[in-house]
Amino acid sequence: MPTNGTVNRMFGVYRTVCCKAEIVIPEAAVFPDCPNHRNLPTVWKFVEDDQIRHVTHYFPKKDEPAA
């Protein structure tokens, strides 16, 4: 698994092991520190596509009542 300071080899969404913070990071970019634990070793784990929720999951459809 990649750590802060290493170069990313594959575009995607990555999550920290420590506190589950997520980022989208392009290929060839350097992995940053965890936003919640700066200046500490950070392990980033690739998030599989089936774990990513589409934004429409969080909002009701217009024809559905809000409550």
C-alpha positions as CSV (number, residue, x, y, z in Angstrom):
1,M,0.0,0.0,0.0
2,P,1.2,3.5,-0.8
3,T,2.4,5.8,1.9
4,N,2.8,9.6,2.1
5,G,5.7,10.8,0.0
6,T,5.5,8.0,-2.6
7,V,4.4,8.6,-6.2
8,N,1.0,7.3,-7.2
9,R,1.0,4.7,-10.0
10,M,-2.8,4.5,-10.6
11,F,-5.5,7.2,-10.7
12,G,-8.2,6.7,-8.2
13,V,-9.8,7.3,-4.9
14,Y,-7.7,6.5,-1.9
15,R,-8.5,6.3,1.8
16,T,-6.2,6.6,4.8
17,V,-6.0,3.5,7.1
18,C,-5.8,5.7,10.2
19,C,-9.0,7.7,10.0
20,K,-10.6,6.9,6.6
21,A,-10.1,10.3,5.0
22,E,-10.5,10.1,1.3
23,I,-8.9,11.8,-1.7
24,V,-8.9,11.5,-5.5
25,I,-5.3,11.4,-6.6
26,P,-4.0,11.3,-10.2
27,E,-1.3,9.1,-11.5
28,A,2.2,10.4,-10.9
29,A,1.1,12.7,-8.0
30,V,2.8,12.3,-4.6
31,F,0.6,11.0,-1.8
32,P,0.2,13.6,0.9
33,D,0.1,13.3,4.7
34,C,-3.2,12.5,6.3
35,P,-5.2,15.7,6.6
36,N,-6.0,14.8,10.3
37,H,-2.5,13.5,11.2
38,R,0.0,15.8,9.6
39,N,3.7,14.9,9.8
40,L,3.0,11.3,10.8
41,P,3.4,8.2,8.6
42,T,0.2,7.7,6.5
43,V,-0.9,4.6,4.7
44,W,-3.3,5.1,1.8
45,K,-5.5,2.3,0.5
46,F,-7.1,2.2,-2.9
47,V,-11.0,2.3,-2.7
48,E,-12.6,-0.2,-5.0
49,D,-15.3,1.1,-7.3
50,D,-18.1,-0.9,-5.6
51,Q,-17.5,1.0,-2.4
52,I,-17.9,4.4,-3.9
53,R,-21.4,5.8,-3.6
54,H,-22.8,8.0,-6.3
55,V,-23.8,11.5,-5.2
56,T,-27.5,10.7,-6.1
57,H,-27.4,8.2,-3.3
58,Y,-27.4,11.1,-0.8
59,F,-30.2,13.2,-2.3
60,P,-33.8,12.1,-2.9
61,K,-35.1,12.1,-6.5
62,K,-37.3,15.2,-7.3
63,D,-40.4,13.1,-7.6
64,E,-39.9,11.5,-4.2
65,P,-41.1,13.3,-1.0
66,A,-38.3,14.7,1.2
67,A,-39.8,13.3,4.4
